[in-house]
Amino acid sequence: MNRDPNKSPVILVTGASRGIGAGTARALAARGVRLALLARSGEALKALAGELPTEVLTGTLDVTDQEATARFVQETMERFGRLDALINNAAVLGPTGPVSETDLAGWRRAVEVNLLAPLALTRAALGALRESQGRLIQVSTGAAVQPLPHFGAYCATKAALTQLARVLALEEPSVTTLCFSPGVVDTGMQEEIRREAAPRMPHPWGRFFLDLPRQGGLQSPESVGLTLAWLALEAPREWSGQMVDGSDEKLCKKAEAWARG
Ligand SMILES: NC(=O)c1ccc[n+]([C@@H]2O[C@H](COP(=O)([O-])OP(=O)(O)OC[C@H]3O[C@@H](n4cnc5c(N)ncnc54)[C@H](OP(=O)(O)O)[C@@H]3O)[C@@H](O)[C@H]2O)c1
């Protein structure tokens, strides 16, 4: 990678205030990548930016505010003059519960955050990504393919996001478009699952989620962030349109070897 700070790659990460997004930002900055980081929690973003060794632009905004996200992409281009990857990582889990009981307002919010916001950001960034022959990563989940009871809104919106990525891979030959399935990761979202959803889920799903910490079944946001960082910088062109599994051992080893230099 080019170590001249004015020529190093630029990557926009949504949902960077904590969890996988923050882990990814740390891994990218450690490789000299300049960052545009976006989330609603301004203080957390500023604290993260303050600890990173590269130039960081932060945007305190809600991903569903399409004007604000388009403006943020523009500010990123004005500041850095290029965009090498967009990682659409921000998402919500809820509403959780049986489909028959979840309210439509919650579903609308899930569609806004998990599908329409990444779509709008993708459209705003496409021109810059075509120019850089860059990478677009839609952070998906195993639940996009594997149905889970009480996760209707999450499964449905992530399945739609995954299929959107496959279509984009066909339509945009100069951009490498991937879906990334992180596996199960020790973040606020898993805490929310254990607190809100798992106690009501039918057997054996609820038990599965509740037992994960005790069984050592959770990956760290740092290790998953490293894999995601590798993909954003190095994913081969021929992977475009694929769902990449973040818990794949070979892939994790590749990312670790890359990080060691
Ligand atoms: N953790 C897992 O086991 C797991 C498994 C499979 C897939 N994933 C996927 O991985 C991604 C990251 O998940 P995570 O576990 O790191 O979740 P998390 O800890 O809950 O973090 C979610 C991030 O998204 C941001 N966000 C949420 N709503 C937003 C909004 N309306 N506008 C702007 N930012 C928003 C949050 O920031 P603010 O609250 O500051 O806005 C936060 O930075 C998600 O796409 C998730 O679906 C996670």
PDBQT file of the ligand as one rigid body, heavy atoms in Angstrom, charges set to zero:
ROOT
HETATM    1  N1  LIG A 301     -22.830  -8.819  15.889  1.00  0.00    +0.000 N 
HETATM    2  C1  LIG A 301     -23.153  -9.874  15.176  1.00  0.00    +0.000 C 
HETATM    3  O1  LIG A 301     -23.097 -11.024  15.672  1.00  0.00    +0.000 OA
HETATM    4  C2  LIG A 301     -23.562  -9.727  13.738  1.00  0.00    +0.000 A 
HETATM    5  C3  LIG A 301     -23.860 -10.897  13.027  1.00  0.00    +0.000 A 
HETATM    6  C4  LIG A 301     -24.232 -10.799  11.702  1.00  0.00    +0.000 A 
HETATM    7  C5  LIG A 301     -24.290  -9.536  11.085  1.00  0.00    +0.000 A 
HETATM    8  N2  LIG A 301     -23.998  -8.418  11.810  1.00  0.00    +0.000 N 
HETATM    9  C6  LIG A 301     -24.066  -7.143  11.096  1.00  0.00    +0.000 C 
HETATM   10  O2  LIG A 301     -22.879  -6.400  11.338  1.00  0.00    +0.000 OA
HETATM   11  C7  LIG A 301     -23.154  -4.993  11.289  1.00  0.00    +0.000 C 
HETATM   12  C8  LIG A 301     -22.626  -4.307  12.537  1.00  0.00    +0.000 C 
HETATM   13  O3  LIG A 301     -23.277  -4.881  13.636  1.00  0.00    +0.000 OA
HETATM   14  P1  LIG A 301     -22.739  -4.739  15.134  1.00  0.00    +0.000 P 
HETATM   15  O4  LIG A 301     -22.928  -6.065  15.745  1.00  0.00    +0.000 OA
HETATM   16  O5  LIG A 301     -21.432  -4.063  15.174  1.00  0.00    +0.000 OA
HETATM   17  O6  LIG A 301     -23.902  -3.783  15.711  1.00  0.00    +0.000 OA
HETATM   18  P2  LIG A 301     -23.926  -2.705  16.876  1.00  0.00    +0.000 P 
HETATM   19  O7  LIG A 301     -22.876  -2.979  17.887  1.00  0.00    +0.000 OA
HETATM   20  O8  LIG A 301     -25.333  -2.611  17.284  1.00  0.00    +0.000 OA
HETATM   21  O9  LIG A 301     -23.506  -1.364  16.093  1.00  0.00    +0.000 OA
HETATM   22  C9  LIG A 301     -24.365  -0.844  15.110  1.00  0.00    +0.000 C 
HETATM   23  C10 LIG A 301     -23.734   0.393  14.501  1.00  0.00    +0.000 C 
HETATM   24  O10 LIG A 301     -24.663   0.918  13.552  1.00  0.00    +0.000 OA
HETATM   25  C11 LIG A 301     -24.925   2.274  13.858  1.00  0.00    +0.000 C 
HETATM   26  N3  LIG A 301     -26.295   2.632  13.529  1.00  0.00    +0.000 N 
HETATM   27  C12 LIG A 301     -27.436   1.960  13.840  1.00  0.00    +0.000 A 
HETATM   28  N4  LIG A 301     -28.504   2.637  13.387  1.00  0.00    +0.000 NA
HETATM   29  C13 LIG A 301     -28.022   3.750  12.770  1.00  0.00    +0.000 A 
HETATM   30  C14 LIG A 301     -28.630   4.853  12.114  1.00  0.00    +0.000 A 
HETATM   31  N5  LIG A 301     -29.964   4.954  11.995  1.00  0.00    +0.000 N 
HETATM   32  N6  LIG A 301     -27.826   5.813  11.601  1.00  0.00    +0.000 NA
HETATM   33  C15 LIG A 301     -26.484   5.746  11.711  1.00  0.00    +0.000 A 
HETATM   34  N7  LIG A 301     -25.850   4.713  12.312  1.00  0.00    +0.000 NA
HETATM   35  C16 LIG A 301     -26.614   3.749  12.849  1.00  0.00    +0.000 A 
HETATM   36  C17 LIG A 301     -24.659   2.411  15.367  1.00  0.00    +0.000 C 
HETATM   37  O11 LIG A 301     -24.255   3.719  15.692  1.00  0.00    +0.000 OA
HETATM   38  P3  LIG A 301     -25.144   4.817  16.456  1.00  0.00    +0.000 P 
HETATM   39  O12 LIG A 301     -26.049   4.110  17.413  1.00  0.00    +0.000 OA
HETATM   40  O13 LIG A 301     -24.104   5.681  17.086  1.00  0.00    +0.000 OA
HETATM   41  O14 LIG A 301     -25.882   5.523  15.356  1.00  0.00    +0.000 OA
HETATM   42  C18 LIG A 301     -23.465   1.466  15.531  1.00  0.00    +0.000 C 
HETATM   43  O15 LIG A 301     -22.262   2.141  15.223  1.00  0.00    +0.000 OA
HETATM   44  C19 LIG A 301     -24.667  -4.878  11.095  1.00  0.00    +0.000 C 
HETATM   45  O16 LIG A 301     -24.936  -4.703   9.726  1.00  0.00    +0.000 OA
HETATM   46  C20 LIG A 301     -25.188  -6.230  11.558  1.00  0.00    +0.000 C 
HETATM   47  O17 LIG A 301     -26.398  -6.563  10.945  1.00  0.00    +0.000 OA
HETATM   48  C21 LIG A 301     -23.647  -8.476  13.122  1.00  0.00    +0.000 A 
ENDROOT
TORSDOF 0
